[in-house]
């Protein structure tokens, strides 16, 4: 294997895939990237056995071949070379030689045959939508995913396809985020799949704002190709909870407020909340919302905000971080908070918009 390439043409595909290469691996080969060179050009592939990323680039091929190379070391070397430098990479005696100007590097390699590549997947469903829409759906929901929960099916994001609708749902058992969009085509059969947390975060990195993205779903995988990068992820084998049961259907107390003012008030009150539990008490009065926080040092914060509310007075406690993250994801200048009573969840959404909704469970204070 031997090829020459301009620094930037090598760096771009490397940067696209390096996110899945963990620094510490149980299997040494997972620290490596698979470099394949043939008449089509350069392909670099990285995997952690859950998510696989593959990116292409143009190179001048002298001898085709494939080998695996330590990913982090390779990208550090390429980054450190001068801009627009010409680089020659050649495989000699199971070592990769990298030459550029007066710089020389020799890297250890492992056989390409040992690299665990996800082969062609069986297509069960295929949908297309704009990259911008896909990115928006992920941005509006990903923060509510669980982290390392024993209920493994919560450590990911639900993709639900039905008719002409794609809906994404995330929950960690304490809050829930839902966002949906209309598809150009109708899907024949409804389905639910769960994309794992790492897959969601890598997909957010890969997506841009221009052009369309095609999503292929099989029994065990999801594959997306966008701008020369192919993303493949295993799916979580589990059943997502019935999220419709936790979304308040007709809350009888509706509070309307200016979104940025409410978020800023919560942010100020949160400074003196308990660092561990992040609890904040909301008191609803006639056209007034009072926010109170205190901590074990007996310090207190109180904020008052004029809102539109005409129901009975009520007190309720929440994790302030959950409220602020939901408010950040809501579109528009105004926000609606729906309450039933002091022990029930709060529904947060933009007035007249049901395409994205947020539920936060109350906490005892």
VOFIMAR-798498 format. One record per residue (C-alpha): chain; residue in three letters; z, y, x; residue number from 1. Coordinates in steps of 0.5 Angstrom, whole numbers, plus 2048, in hexadecimal, padded with zeros to 3 digits. Layout:
N
<rec ch="A" aa="ALA" z="Z" y="Y" x="X" i="NUM"/>
...
# end
This chain:
365
<rec ch="A" aa="UNK" z="800" y="800" x="800" i="1"/>
<rec ch="A" aa="UNK" z="7FE" y="807" x="803" i="2"/>
<rec ch="A" aa="UNK" z="7FD" y="80D" x="7FF" i="3"/>
<rec ch="A" aa="UNK" z="7FD" y="815" x="801" i="4"/>
<rec ch="A" aa="UNK" z="800" y="81A" x="7FC" i="5"/>
<rec ch="A" aa="UNK" z="801" y="821" x="7FB" i="6"/>
<rec ch="A" aa="UNK" z="809" y="822" x="7FA" i="7"/>
<rec ch="A" aa="UNK" z="809" y="825" x="7F3" i="8"/>
<rec ch="A" aa="UNK" z="804" y="81F" x="7F1" i="9"/>
<rec ch="A" aa="UNK" z="80A" y="81B" x="7F3" i="10"/>
<rec ch="A" aa="UNK" z="810" y="81F" x="7F1" i="11"/>
<rec ch="A" aa="UNK" z="80E" y="820" x="7EA" i="12"/>
<rec ch="A" aa="UNK" z="80E" y="818" x="7E8" i="13"/>
<rec ch="A" aa="UNK" z="814" y="817" x="7EC" i="14"/>
<rec ch="A" aa="UNK" z="818" y="81C" x="7E8" i="15"/>
<rec ch="A" aa="UNK" z="815" y="81A" x="7E2" i="16"/>
<rec ch="A" aa="UNK" z="818" y="813" x="7E3" i="17"/>
<rec ch="A" aa="UNK" z="81E" y="814" x="7E8" i="18"/>
<rec ch="A" aa="UNK" z="823" y="815" x="7E2" i="19"/>
<rec ch="A" aa="UNK" z="824" y="80E" x="7E1" i="20"/>
<rec ch="A" aa="UNK" z="825" y="80C" x="7E8" i="21"/>
<rec ch="A" aa="UNK" z="82D" y="80B" x="7E8" i="22"/>
<rec ch="A" aa="UNK" z="830" y="80C" x="7EF" i="23"/>
<rec ch="A" aa="UNK" z="835" y="806" x="7EF" i="24"/>
<rec ch="A" aa="UNK" z="831" y="800" x="7EC" i="25"/>
<rec ch="A" aa="UNK" z="834" y="7F9" x="7EC" i="26"/>
<rec ch="A" aa="UNK" z="82C" y="7F7" x="7ED" i="27"/>
<rec ch="A" aa="UNK" z="829" y="7FA" x="7F4" i="28"/>
<rec ch="A" aa="UNK" z="822" y="7FA" x="7F1" i="29"/>
<rec ch="A" aa="UNK" z="825" y="7FF" x="7EB" i="30"/>
<rec ch="A" aa="UNK" z="826" y="804" x="7F0" i="31"/>
<rec ch="A" aa="UNK" z="81F" y="803" x="7F2" i="32"/>
<rec ch="A" aa="UNK" z="818" y="806" x="7EF" i="33"/>
<rec ch="A" aa="UNK" z="812" y="802" x="7EE" i="34"/>
<rec ch="A" aa="UNK" z="80C" y="805" x="7F1" i="35"/>
<rec ch="A" aa="UNK" z="805" y="803" x="7EF" i="36"/>
<rec ch="A" aa="UNK" z="7FF" y="805" x="7F2" i="37"/>
<rec ch="A" aa="UNK" z="7F8" y="803" x="7F0" i="38"/>
<rec ch="A" aa="UNK" z="7F1" y="806" x="7EE" i="39"/>
<rec ch="A" aa="UNK" z="7F4" y="80A" x="7E8" i="40"/>
<rec ch="A" aa="UNK" z="7F9" y="80D" x="7ED" i="41"/>
<rec ch="A" aa="UNK" z="801" y="80D" x="7EE" i="42"/>
<rec ch="A" aa="UNK" z="806" y="80B" x="7E9" i="43"/>
<rec ch="A" aa="UNK" z="80D" y="80B" x="7EA" i="44"/>
<rec ch="A" aa="UNK" z="812" y="807" x="7E5" i="45"/>
<rec ch="A" aa="UNK" z="81A" y="807" x="7E5" i="46"/>
<rec ch="A" aa="UNK" z="81E" y="803" x="7E1" i="47"/>
<rec ch="A" aa="UNK" z="826" y="802" x="7DF" i="48"/>
<rec ch="A" aa="UNK" z="824" y="7FC" x="7DB" i="49"/>
<rec ch="A" aa="UNK" z="825" y="800" x="7D5" i="50"/>
<rec ch="A" aa="UNK" z="821" y="806" x="7D6" i="51"/>
<rec ch="A" aa="UNK" z="81A" y="805" x="7DA" i="52"/>
<rec ch="A" aa="UNK" z="816" y="80C" x="7DC" i="53"/>
<rec ch="A" aa="UNK" z="80F" y="80B" x="7DF" i="54"/>
<rec ch="A" aa="UNK" z="80B" y="811" x="7E1" i="55"/>
<rec ch="A" aa="UNK" z="804" y="812" x="7E4" i="56"/>
<rec ch="A" aa="UNK" z="801" y="817" x="7EA" i="57"/>
<rec ch="A" aa="UNK" z="7FB" y="818" x="7ED" i="58"/>
<rec ch="A" aa="UNK" z="7FA" y="815" x="7F5" i="59"/>
<rec ch="A" aa="UNK" z="7F5" y="813" x="7FA" i="60"/>
<rec ch="A" aa="UNK" z="7F5" y="80C" x="7FB" i="61"/>
<rec ch="A" aa="UNK" z="7F4" y="809" x="801" i="62"/>
<rec ch="A" aa="UNK" z="7F7" y="802" x="7FF" i="63"/>
<rec ch="A" aa="UNK" z="7F9" y="800" x="7F9" i="64"/>
<rec ch="A" aa="UNK" z="800" y="7FC" x="7F8" i="65"/>
<rec ch="A" aa="UNK" z="807" y="7FC" x="7F5" i="66"/>
<rec ch="A" aa="UNK" z="80E" y="7FD" x="7F8" i="67"/>
<rec ch="A" aa="UNK" z="815" y="7FF" x="7F6" i="68"/>
<rec ch="A" aa="UNK" z="818" y="805" x="7F9" i="69"/>
<rec ch="A" aa="UNK" z="81F" y="808" x="7F9" i="70"/>
<rec ch="A" aa="UNK" z="81E" y="80D" x="7F4" i="71"/>
<rec ch="A" aa="UNK" z="823" y="812" x="7F5" i="72"/>
<rec ch="A" aa="UNK" z="822" y="812" x="7FD" i="73"/>
<rec ch="A" aa="UNK" z="81A" y="813" x="7FB" i="74"/>
<rec ch="A" aa="UNK" z="81B" y="819" x="7F7" i="75"/>
<rec ch="A" aa="UNK" z="820" y="81C" x="7FC" i="76"/>
<rec ch="A" aa="UNK" z="81B" y="81B" x="801" i="77"/>
<rec ch="A" aa="UNK" z="815" y="81E" x="7FD" i="78"/>
<rec ch="A" aa="UNK" z="819" y="824" x="7FB" i="79"/>
<rec ch="A" aa="UNK" z="81B" y="826" x="802" i="80"/>
<rec ch="A" aa="UNK" z="814" y="826" x="804" i="81"/>
<rec ch="A" aa="UNK" z="810" y="82D" x="804" i="82"/>
<rec ch="A" aa="UNK" z="80C" y="82F" x="7FE" i="83"/>
<rec ch="A" aa="UNK" z="805" y="82C" x="7FD" i="84"/>
<rec ch="A" aa="UNK" z="806" y="828" x="803" i="85"/>
<rec ch="A" aa="UNK" z="802" y="822" x="804" i="86"/>
<rec ch="A" aa="UNK" z="805" y="81B" x="804" i="87"/>
<rec ch="A" aa="UNK" z="803" y="814" x="807" i="88"/>
<rec ch="A" aa="UNK" z="807" y="80E" x="804" i="89"/>
<rec ch="A" aa="UNK" z="805" y="807" x="807" i="90"/>
<rec ch="A" aa="UNK" z="808" y="800" x="807" i="91"/>
<rec ch="A" aa="UNK" z="809" y="7FD" x="80D" i="92"/>
<rec ch="A" aa="UNK" z="80D" y="7F7" x="80F" i="93"/>
<rec ch="A" aa="UNK" z="811" y="7F7" x="808" i="94"/>
<rec ch="A" aa="UNK" z="813" y="7FF" x="80A" i="95"/>
<rec ch="A" aa="UNK" z="810" y="805" x="807" i="96"/>
<rec ch="A" aa="UNK" z="80E" y="80A" x="80C" i="97"/>
<rec ch="A" aa="UNK" z="80E" y="811" x="809" i="98"/>
<rec ch="A" aa="UNK" z="80A" y="816" x="80E" i="99"/>
<rec ch="A" aa="UNK" z="809" y="81E" x="80D" i="100"/>
<rec ch="A" aa="UNK" z="808" y="823" x="812" i="101"/>
<rec ch="A" aa="UNK" z="80D" y="821" x="818" i="102"/>
<rec ch="A" aa="UNK" z="812" y="81E" x="813" i="103"/>
<rec ch="A" aa="UNK" z="812" y="816" x="813" i="104"/>
<rec ch="A" aa="UNK" z="817" y="812" x="80E" i="105"/>
<rec ch="A" aa="UNK" z="817" y="80A" x="80E" i="106"/>
<rec ch="A" aa="UNK" z="81A" y="807" x="807" i="107"/>
<rec ch="A" aa="UNK" z="81C" y="800" x="806" i="108"/>
<rec ch="A" aa="UNK" z="819" y="7FD" x="800" i="109"/>
<rec ch="A" aa="UNK" z="81A" y="7F7" x="7FB" i="110"/>
<rec ch="A" aa="UNK" z="814" y="7F3" x="7F8" i="111"/>
<rec ch="A" aa="UNK" z="810" y="7F6" x="7F2" i="112"/>
<rec ch="A" aa="UNK" z="811" y="7EF" x="7EF" i="113"/>
<rec ch="A" aa="UNK" z="818" y="7EF" x="7EE" i="114"/>
<rec ch="A" aa="UNK" z="818" y="7F6" x="7EA" i="115"/>
<rec ch="A" aa="UNK" z="81A" y="7F5" x="7E3" i="116"/>
<rec ch="A" aa="UNK" z="814" y="7F8" x="7DF" i="117"/>
<rec ch="A" aa="UNK" z="814" y="7F8" x="7D7" i="118"/>
<rec ch="A" aa="UNK" z="80D" y="7F5" x="7D6" i="119"/>
<rec ch="A" aa="UNK" z="809" y="7F6" x="7D0" i="120"/>
<rec ch="A" aa="UNK" z="80D" y="7F7" x="7C9" i="121"/>
<rec ch="A" aa="UNK" z="80B" y="7F5" x="7C2" i="122"/>
<rec ch="A" aa="UNK" z="809" y="7FB" x="7BE" i="123"/>
<rec ch="A" aa="UNK" z="80D" y="7FA" x="7B7" i="124"/>
<rec ch="A" aa="UNK" z="80C" y="802" x="7B5" i="125"/>
<rec ch="A" aa="UNK" z="808" y="808" x="7B8" i="126"/>
<rec ch="A" aa="UNK" z="80A" y="80F" x="7B6" i="127"/>
<rec ch="A" aa="UNK" z="807" y="816" x="7B9" i="128"/>
<rec ch="A" aa="UNK" z="80A" y="81C" x="7B9" i="129"/>
<rec ch="A" aa="UNK" z="80A" y="823" x="7BD" i="130"/>
<rec ch="A" aa="UNK" z="80F" y="823" x="7C3" i="131"/>
<rec ch="A" aa="UNK" z="812" y="829" x="7C1" i="132"/>
<rec ch="A" aa="UNK" z="814" y="826" x="7BB" i="133"/>
<rec ch="A" aa="UNK" z="817" y="820" x="7BE" i="134"/>
<rec ch="A" aa="UNK" z="81B" y="824" x="7C3" i="135"/>
<rec ch="A" aa="UNK" z="81E" y="828" x="7BD" i="136"/>
<rec ch="A" aa="UNK" z="820" y="822" x="7BA" i="137"/>
<rec ch="A" aa="UNK" z="823" y="81F" x="7C0" i="138"/>
<rec ch="A" aa="UNK" z="827" y="826" x="7C2" i="139"/>
<rec ch="A" aa="UNK" z="829" y="826" x="7BB" i="140"/>
<rec ch="A" aa="UNK" z="82D" y="820" x="7BB" i="141"/>
<rec ch="A" aa="UNK" z="82E" y="81D" x="7C2" i="142"/>
<rec ch="A" aa="UNK" z="835" y="820" x="7C3" i="143"/>
<rec ch="A" aa="UNK" z="838" y="81C" x="7BD" i="144"/>
<rec ch="A" aa="UNK" z="837" y="815" x="7C1" i="145"/>
<rec ch="A" aa="UNK" z="83D" y="811" x="7C3" i="146"/>
<rec ch="A" aa="UNK" z="83E" y="810" x="7CA" i="147"/>
<rec ch="A" aa="UNK" z="840" y="809" x="7CC" i="148"/>
<rec ch="A" aa="UNK" z="843" y="807" x="7C5" i="149"/>
<rec ch="A" aa="UNK" z="845" y="800" x="7C4" i="150"/>
<rec ch="A" aa="UNK" z="840" y="801" x="7BE" i="151"/>
<rec ch="A" aa="UNK" z="83A" y="800" x="7C3" i="152"/>
<rec ch="A" aa="UNK" z="836" y="802" x="7BD" i="153"/>
<rec ch="A" aa="UNK" z="839" y="809" x="7BD" i="154"/>
<rec ch="A" aa="UNK" z="837" y="80A" x="7C4" i="155"/>
<rec ch="A" aa="UNK" z="830" y="80C" x="7C2" i="156"/>
<rec ch="A" aa="UNK" z="82B" y="810" x="7BD" i="157"/>
<rec ch="A" aa="UNK" z="829" y="80D" x="7B7" i="158"/>
<rec ch="A" aa="UNK" z="821" y="80E" x="7B6" i="159"/>
<rec ch="A" aa="UNK" z="820" y="80C" x="7AE" i="160"/>
<rec ch="A" aa="UNK" z="818" y="80C" x="7AC" i="161"/>
<rec ch="A" aa="UNK" z="817" y="80C" x="7A4" i="162"/>
<rec ch="A" aa="UNK" z="811" y="80E" x="7A1" i="163"/>
<rec ch="A" aa="UNK" z="80E" y="815" x="7A4" i="164"/>
<rec ch="A" aa="UNK" z="815" y="816" x="7A7" i="165"/>
<rec ch="A" aa="UNK" z="819" y="816" x="7AE" i="166"/>
<rec ch="A" aa="UNK" z="820" y="817" x="7AE" i="167"/>
<rec ch="A" aa="UNK" z="825" y="817" x="7B4" i="168"/>
<rec ch="A" aa="UNK" z="82C" y="815" x="7B3" i="169"/>
<rec ch="A" aa="UNK" z="832" y="815" x="7B8" i="170"/>
<rec ch="A" aa="UNK" z="839" y="814" x="7B7" i="171"/>
<rec ch="A" aa="UNK" z="83F" y="813" x="7BB" i="172"/>
<rec ch="A" aa="UNK" z="844" y="811" x="7B5" i="173"/>
<rec ch="A" aa="UNK" z="847" y="818" x="7B5" i="174"/>
<rec ch="A" aa="UNK" z="841" y="81C" x="7B4" i="175"/>
<rec ch="A" aa="UNK" z="839" y="81B" x="7B2" i="176"/>
<rec ch="A" aa="UNK" z="833" y="81F" x="7B3" i="177"/>
<rec ch="A" aa="UNK" z="82C" y="81E" x="7AF" i="178"/>
<rec ch="A" aa="UNK" z="826" y="821" x="7B0" i="179"/>
<rec ch="A" aa="UNK" z="81F" y="81F" x="7AD" i="180"/>
<rec ch="A" aa="UNK" z="818" y="820" x="7AD" i="181"/>
<rec ch="A" aa="UNK" z="811" y="81F" x="7A9" i="182"/>
<rec ch="A" aa="UNK" z="80C" y="81A" x="7AC" i="183"/>
<rec ch="A" aa="UNK" z="805" y="81B" x="7AB" i="184"/>
<rec ch="A" aa="UNK" z="804" y="814" x="7A9" i="185"/>
<rec ch="A" aa="UNK" z="807" y="80F" x="7A5" i="186"/>
<rec ch="A" aa="UNK" z="80B" y="809" x="7A8" i="187"/>
<rec ch="A" aa="UNK" z="80A" y="803" x="7A4" i="188"/>
<rec ch="A" aa="UNK" z="811" y="800" x="7A5" i="189"/>
<rec ch="A" aa="UNK" z="817" y="803" x="7A6" i="190"/>
<rec ch="A" aa="UNK" z="81B" y="802" x="7AC" i="191"/>
<rec ch="A" aa="UNK" z="822" y="804" x="7B0" i="192"/>
<rec ch="A" aa="UNK" z="822" y="803" x="7B8" i="193"/>
<rec ch="A" aa="UNK" z="828" y="806" x="7BC" i="194"/>
<rec ch="A" aa="UNK" z="826" y="809" x="7C3" i="195"/>
<rec ch="A" aa="UNK" z="82B" y="809" x="7C8" i="196"/>
<rec ch="A" aa="UNK" z="82F" y="80F" x="7CB" i="197"/>
<rec ch="A" aa="UNK" z="82B" y="80F" x="7D2" i="198"/>
<rec ch="A" aa="UNK" z="824" y="80E" x="7CE" i="199"/>
<rec ch="A" aa="UNK" z="826" y="814" x="7CA" i="200"/>
<rec ch="A" aa="UNK" z="828" y="818" x="7D0" i="201"/>
<rec ch="A" aa="UNK" z="822" y="816" x="7D4" i="202"/>
<rec ch="A" aa="UNK" z="81D" y="817" x="7CE" i="203"/>
<rec ch="A" aa="UNK" z="820" y="81E" x="7CE" i="204"/>
<rec ch="A" aa="UNK" z="81E" y="81F" x="7D5" i="205"/>
<rec ch="A" aa="UNK" z="817" y="81D" x="7D4" i="206"/>
<rec ch="A" aa="UNK" z="815" y="820" x="7CE" i="207"/>
<rec ch="A" aa="UNK" z="811" y="827" x="7CE" i="208"/>
<rec ch="A" aa="UNK" z="80F" y="82C" x="7C9" i="209"/>
<rec ch="A" aa="UNK" z="808" y="82B" x="7C9" i="210"/>
<rec ch="A" aa="UNK" z="803" y="826" x="7C6" i="211"/>
<rec ch="A" aa="UNK" z="805" y="820" x="7C2" i="212"/>
<rec ch="A" aa="UNK" z="809" y="819" x="7C4" i="213"/>
<rec ch="A" aa="UNK" z="808" y="812" x="7C1" i="214"/>
<rec ch="A" aa="UNK" z="80E" y="80E" x="7C0" i="215"/>
<rec ch="A" aa="UNK" z="80D" y="806" x="7C0" i="216"/>
<rec ch="A" aa="UNK" z="812" y="802" x="7BD" i="217"/>
<rec ch="A" aa="UNK" z="813" y="7FA" x="7BF" i="218"/>
<rec ch="A" aa="UNK" z="819" y="7F6" x="7BD" i="219"/>
<rec ch="A" aa="UNK" z="81D" y="7F7" x="7C3" i="220"/>
<rec ch="A" aa="UNK" z="819" y="7FD" x="7C6" i="221"/>
<rec ch="A" aa="UNK" z="817" y="804" x="7C5" i="222"/>
<rec ch="A" aa="UNK" z="811" y="807" x="7C9" i="223"/>
<rec ch="A" aa="UNK" z="80F" y="80E" x="7CA" i="224"/>
<rec ch="A" aa="UNK" z="809" y="811" x="7CE" i="225"/>
<rec ch="A" aa="UNK" z="809" y="818" x="7CF" i="226"/>
<rec ch="A" aa="UNK" z="805" y="81D" x="7D5" i="227"/>
<rec ch="A" aa="UNK" z="804" y="817" x="7DA" i="228"/>
<rec ch="A" aa="UNK" z="80B" y="814" x="7D9" i="229"/>
<rec ch="A" aa="UNK" z="80D" y="80E" x="7D5" i="230"/>
<rec ch="A" aa="UNK" z="814" y="80D" x="7D3" i="231"/>
<rec ch="A" aa="UNK" z="816" y="806" x="7D0" i="232"/>
<rec ch="A" aa="UNK" z="81D" y="804" x="7CE" i="233"/>
<rec ch="A" aa="UNK" z="821" y="7FE" x="7CB" i="234"/>
<rec ch="A" aa="UNK" z="824" y="7FF" x="7C4" i="235"/>
<rec ch="A" aa="UNK" z="82B" y="7FE" x="7C3" i="236"/>
<rec ch="A" aa="UNK" z="82B" y="7F7" x="7BF" i="237"/>
<rec ch="A" aa="UNK" z="830" y="7F9" x="7B9" i="238"/>
<rec ch="A" aa="UNK" z="831" y="7FC" x="7B2" i="239"/>
<rec ch="A" aa="UNK" z="832" y="803" x="7B1" i="240"/>
<rec ch="A" aa="UNK" z="837" y="805" x="7AC" i="241"/>
<rec ch="A" aa="UNK" z="835" y="808" x="7A5" i="242"/>
<rec ch="A" aa="UNK" z="835" y="80F" x="7A7" i="243"/>
<rec ch="A" aa="UNK" z="834" y="812" x="7A0" i="244"/>
<rec ch="A" aa="UNK" z="83B" y="810" x="79E" i="245"/>
<rec ch="A" aa="UNK" z="83E" y="815" x="7A3" i="246"/>
<rec ch="A" aa="UNK" z="83A" y="81B" x="7A1" i="247"/>
<rec ch="A" aa="UNK" z="83D" y="81F" x="79B" i="248"/>
<rec ch="A" aa="UNK" z="838" y="81F" x="795" i="249"/>
<rec ch="A" aa="UNK" z="83B" y="825" x="791" i="250"/>
<rec ch="A" aa="UNK" z="841" y="829" x="795" i="251"/>
<rec ch="A" aa="UNK" z="844" y="82D" x="790" i="252"/>
<rec ch="A" aa="UNK" z="846" y="833" x="795" i="253"/>
<rec ch="A" aa="UNK" z="840" y="836" x="798" i="254"/>
<rec ch="A" aa="UNK" z="841" y="83B" x="79E" i="255"/>
<rec ch="A" aa="UNK" z="83C" y="840" x="7A0" i="256"/>
<rec ch="A" aa="UNK" z="83C" y="843" x="7A7" i="257"/>
<rec ch="A" aa="UNK" z="838" y="846" x="7AC" i="258"/>
<rec ch="A" aa="UNK" z="837" y="841" x="7B1" i="259"/>
<rec ch="A" aa="UNK" z="838" y="844" x="7B8" i="260"/>
<rec ch="A" aa="UNK" z="83E" y="848" x="7B5" i="261"/>
<rec ch="A" aa="UNK" z="842" y="842" x="7B3" i="262"/>
<rec ch="A" aa="UNK" z="840" y="83E" x="7BA" i="263"/>
<rec ch="A" aa="UNK" z="842" y="844" x="7BE" i="264"/>
<rec ch="A" aa="UNK" z="849" y="844" x="7BA" i="265"/>
<rec ch="A" aa="UNK" z="84A" y="83D" x="7BB" i="266"/>
<rec ch="A" aa="UNK" z="848" y="83D" x="7C2" i="267"/>
<rec ch="A" aa="UNK" z="84E" y="843" x="7C3" i="268"/>
<rec ch="A" aa="UNK" z="853" y="83F" x="7BF" i="269"/>
<rec ch="A" aa="UNK" z="851" y="838" x="7C3" i="270"/>
<rec ch="A" aa="UNK" z="854" y="83C" x="7C9" i="271"/>
<rec ch="A" aa="UNK" z="85B" y="83A" x="7C7" i="272"/>
<rec ch="A" aa="UNK" z="85A" y="834" x="7C4" i="273"/>
<rec ch="A" aa="UNK" z="85D" y="82D" x="7C6" i="274"/>
<rec ch="A" aa="UNK" z="859" y="82B" x="7CC" i="275"/>
<rec ch="A" aa="UNK" z="859" y="824" x="7CA" i="276"/>
<rec ch="A" aa="UNK" z="858" y="824" x="7C3" i="277"/>
<rec ch="A" aa="UNK" z="854" y="82A" x="7C2" i="278"/>
<rec ch="A" aa="UNK" z="857" y="82B" x="7BB" i="279"/>
<rec ch="A" aa="UNK" z="856" y="832" x="7B7" i="280"/>
<rec ch="A" aa="UNK" z="859" y="833" x="7B0" i="281"/>
<rec ch="A" aa="UNK" z="854" y="837" x="7AB" i="282"/>
<rec ch="A" aa="UNK" z="857" y="83A" x="7A5" i="283"/>
<rec ch="A" aa="UNK" z="853" y="83C" x="79F" i="284"/>
<rec ch="A" aa="UNK" z="854" y="842" x="79B" i="285"/>
<rec ch="A" aa="UNK" z="850" y="847" x="797" i="286"/>
<rec ch="A" aa="UNK" z="84B" y="849" x="79B" i="287"/>
<rec ch="A" aa="UNK" z="84F" y="848" x="7A1" i="288"/>
<rec ch="A" aa="UNK" z="84F" y="842" x="7A6" i="289"/>
<rec ch="A" aa="UNK" z="855" y="842" x="7AB" i="290"/>
<rec ch="A" aa="UNK" z="855" y="83E" x="7B1" i="291"/>
<rec ch="A" aa="UNK" z="85B" y="83C" x="7B5" i="292"/>
<rec ch="A" aa="UNK" z="85C" y="838" x="7BB" i="293"/>
<rec ch="A" aa="UNK" z="862" y="837" x="7BF" i="294"/>
<rec ch="A" aa="UNK" z="864" y="832" x="7C5" i="295"/>
<rec ch="A" aa="UNK" z="86A" y="82F" x="7C8" i="296"/>
<rec ch="A" aa="UNK" z="86C" y="835" x="7CC" i="297"/>
<rec ch="A" aa="UNK" z="86E" y="839" x="7C6" i="298"/>
<rec ch="A" aa="UNK" z="867" y="83D" x="7C7" i="299"/>
<rec ch="A" aa="UNK" z="864" y="83F" x="7C0" i="300"/>
<rec ch="A" aa="UNK" z="85D" y="842" x="7BE" i="301"/>
<rec ch="A" aa="UNK" z="85B" y="845" x="7B7" i="302"/>
<rec ch="A" aa="UNK" z="854" y="847" x="7B5" i="303"/>
<rec ch="A" aa="UNK" z="852" y="84A" x="7AE" i="304"/>
<rec ch="A" aa="UNK" z="84B" y="84A" x="7AC" i="305"/>
<rec ch="A" aa="UNK" z="848" y="84D" x="7A5" i="306"/>
<rec ch="A" aa="UNK" z="844" y="847" x="7A2" i="307"/>
<rec ch="A" aa="UNK" z="841" y="846" x="79B" i="308"/>
<rec ch="A" aa="UNK" z="846" y="841" x="797" i="309"/>
<rec ch="A" aa="UNK" z="849" y="842" x="790" i="310"/>
<rec ch="A" aa="UNK" z="84D" y="83B" x="790" i="311"/>
<rec ch="A" aa="UNK" z="854" y="839" x="790" i="312"/>
<rec ch="A" aa="UNK" z="858" y="83A" x="797" i="313"/>
<rec ch="A" aa="UNK" z="858" y="834" x="79B" i="314"/>
<rec ch="A" aa="UNK" z="85A" y="832" x="7A2" i="315"/>
<rec ch="A" aa="UNK" z="857" y="82D" x="7A7" i="316"/>
<rec ch="A" aa="UNK" z="856" y="82B" x="7AE" i="317"/>
<rec ch="A" aa="UNK" z="851" y="829" x="7B2" i="318"/>
<rec ch="A" aa="UNK" z="84F" y="828" x="7BA" i="319"/>
<rec ch="A" aa="UNK" z="84C" y="82F" x="7BB" i="320"/>
<rec ch="A" aa="UNK" z="847" y="82C" x="7C0" i="321"/>
<rec ch="A" aa="UNK" z="844" y="828" x="7BB" i="322"/>
<rec ch="A" aa="UNK" z="843" y="82E" x="7B6" i="323"/>
<rec ch="A" aa="UNK" z="840" y="833" x="7BC" i="324"/>
<rec ch="A" aa="UNK" z="83B" y="82D" x="7BE" i="325"/>
<rec ch="A" aa="UNK" z="839" y="82D" x="7B7" i="326"/>
<rec ch="A" aa="UNK" z="838" y="834" x="7B6" i="327"/>
<rec ch="A" aa="UNK" z="834" y="834" x="7BC" i="328"/>
<rec ch="A" aa="UNK" z="82F" y="82F" x="7B9" i="329"/>
<rec ch="A" aa="UNK" z="82E" y="833" x="7B3" i="330"/>
<rec ch="A" aa="UNK" z="828" y="837" x="7B2" i="331"/>
<rec ch="A" aa="UNK" z="828" y="83E" x="7AF" i="332"/>
<rec ch="A" aa="UNK" z="82D" y="844" x="7AF" i="333"/>
<rec ch="A" aa="UNK" z="831" y="842" x="7A9" i="334"/>
<rec ch="A" aa="UNK" z="835" y="83B" x="7A8" i="335"/>
<rec ch="A" aa="UNK" z="838" y="837" x="7A3" i="336"/>
<rec ch="A" aa="UNK" z="83E" y="833" x="7A3" i="337"/>
<rec ch="A" aa="UNK" z="840" y="82F" x="79D" i="338"/>
<rec ch="A" aa="UNK" z="847" y="82C" x="79C" i="339"/>
<rec ch="A" aa="UNK" z="84A" y="828" x="797" i="340"/>
<rec ch="A" aa="UNK" z="851" y="828" x="798" i="341"/>
<rec ch="A" aa="UNK" z="856" y="828" x="79E" i="342"/>
<rec ch="A" aa="UNK" z="855" y="821" x="7A0" i="343"/>
<rec ch="A" aa="UNK" z="84E" y="820" x="79F" i="344"/>
<rec ch="A" aa="UNK" z="848" y="821" x="7A4" i="345"/>
<rec ch="A" aa="UNK" z="844" y="828" x="7A5" i="346"/>
<rec ch="A" aa="UNK" z="83D" y="828" x="7A4" i="347"/>
<rec ch="A" aa="UNK" z="839" y="82D" x="7A8" i="348"/>
<rec ch="A" aa="UNK" z="832" y="830" x="7A7" i="349"/>
<rec ch="A" aa="UNK" z="82D" y="835" x="7A7" i="350"/>
<rec ch="A" aa="UNK" z="82D" y="838" x="7A0" i="351"/>
<rec ch="A" aa="UNK" z="827" y="835" x="79C" i="352"/>
<rec ch="A" aa="UNK" z="826" y="830" x="7A2" i="353"/>
<rec ch="A" aa="UNK" z="827" y="829" x="7A1" i="354"/>
<rec ch="A" aa="UNK" z="823" y="827" x="7A7" i="355"/>
<rec ch="A" aa="UNK" z="829" y="827" x="7AC" i="356"/>
<rec ch="A" aa="UNK" z="830" y="826" x="7A9" i="357"/>
<rec ch="A" aa="UNK" z="836" y="825" x="7AD" i="358"/>
<rec ch="A" aa="UNK" z="83D" y="822" x="7AB" i="359"/>
<rec ch="A" aa="UNK" z="844" y="823" x="7AE" i="360"/>
<rec ch="A" aa="UNK" z="84A" y="81F" x="7AD" i="361"/>
<rec ch="A" aa="UNK" z="850" y="822" x="7AC" i="362"/>
<rec ch="A" aa="UNK" z="856" y="821" x="7B0" i="363"/>
<rec ch="A" aa="UNK" z="85E" y="821" x="7AF" i="364"/>
<rec ch="A" aa="UNK" z="861" y="827" x="7B3" i="365"/>
# end
